[in-house]
Amino acid sequence: MQNWSKHAYMPPRTQRERERERERERERERERERDVP
């Protein structure tokens, strides 16, 4: 129930948040490349 309420009051995603997600994805890709010998 608590989870549901959290989602219910979640504000629409802002452009900044989306950009941050993209940055995180890029970081993940970089990490993956580093892991590959």
C-alpha positions as CSV (number, residue, x, y, z in Angstrom):
1,M,0.0,0.0,0.0
2,Q,2.8,2.4,0.9
3,N,4.4,1.7,-2.5
4,W,1.2,2.6,-4.3
5,S,0.8,5.9,-2.4
6,K,4.4,6.8,-3.3
7,H,3.7,6.3,-6.9
8,A,0.4,8.1,-6.7
9,Y,1.9,11.3,-5.5
10,M,4.9,11.1,-7.8
11,P,5.1,14.3,-9.9
12,P,5.6,14.0,-13.7
13,R,9.2,13.5,-14.7
14,T,11.0,16.7,-15.4
15,Q,13.4,17.2,-18.3
16,R,16.3,17.5,-15.8
17,E,15.5,14.1,-14.3
18,R,15.3,12.5,-17.8
19,E,18.7,14.1,-18.6
20,R,20.1,12.7,-15.4
21,E,18.9,9.2,-16.3
22,R,20.6,9.5,-19.7
23,E,23.8,10.5,-18.0
24,R,23.5,7.5,-15.7
25,E,23.0,5.2,-18.7
26,R,26.1,6.7,-20.4
27,E,28.1,6.1,-17.2
28,R,26.9,2.5,-17.1
29,E,28.0,2.0,-20.7
30,R,31.4,3.4,-19.9
31,E,31.8,1.0,-16.9
32,R,30.8,-1.9,-19.2
33,E,33.5,-1.0,-21.7
34,R,36.0,-0.7,-18.9
35,D,35.1,-4.2,-17.7
36,V,35.7,-5.7,-21.1
37,P,39.4,-6.5,-21.5
